[in-house]
Amino acid sequence: MNNDLRSRIRELEDMIEIVLISIPREISAREFYLNSVEKFRNGPARELFADLAEQEMGHEAELRKILKRLKTELDELK
């Protein structure tokens, strides 16, 4: 295995590790915003926190797609 390939594998492993750390943080942030929604029964604050919770759900989904792509690339290189 040449140095470029080893370097790319290590890079992918590092990226996977970071994404795996990030996913639970997005879930936690979504839960935080959903709890905040419950504190406001109506109005702009409720809408804001509901929107933020939805965005976090999108972030999680995107991270999961990225994770899948990274793992596929890593598997192909190994």
Secondary structure by P-SEA (a helix, b strand, c coil): ccaaaaaaaaaaaaaaaaaaaaaaaaaaaaaaaaaaaaaccccaaaaaaaaaaaaaaaaaaaaaaaaaaaaaaaaaac
